[in-house]
Amino acid sequence: MALIGIWCDMYKAPRKIKAAFLSWSGTPTGATHTYDFSVDSQTESFVTVSSSTDITLGSGAYYAIAYPDYTRGATTTNNEVYWFLDGVQIGKRGGSDHYDGESCDNPETSFVITGSGTLTLRQTAWSGSAITLTSHCKALIMKVEE
C-alpha cells in the first residue's frame, strides 16, 4: 500500500492531450518534395497550416505520425519520407518497402517545442519512377500539455 502512495506522489498525469487529424497530398516531382496538408479536425485549435506545406505549432510536447497510401507501377518504385521540424530531419523514416517488404511504413516522431515551430513532411529519396498518393493519406498530431 505504501508503494502505491509513493508512486502516486511521483506520477503526475498530463493535464490535457489535444489531437489534430490532417490530410496530406501531392505528387512528388523529385527526391526532395514537401507534401501539402489540410486540417480535417482537432479537439481544440492548436494546429494551423500555412503555405499549404507548413504545420505551425506552439510550445509543448508532440507526437506526429503520417499514414501514407500510394499507387505505384512496380515494386522497384520506392520512396523515403521524414518529418522535419524547423528544417531539421527528425523521427523514424516512412515510405514504401523499407521494413520487411511491407507496402507502406509510417513516418513518426516525438519532439518538444519551446516557443513555436514549423513541422513539414518531406520526401527525401526515391527510386524507380514517381509514386502517386491516393486521397487516403492521413496524419495525426498529438500535443501533451503538462
Secondary structure, 3 states (H helix, E strand, C coil): CHHHHHHHHHCCCCCEEEEEEEEEECCCCCCCCECEEEEEEECCCCCEEECCCEEEEEEEEEEEEEECCEECCCCCCEEEEEEEECCEEEEEEEECCCCCCCCCECCEEEEEEEEEEEEEEEEEEEECCCCEECCCCEEEEEEEEC
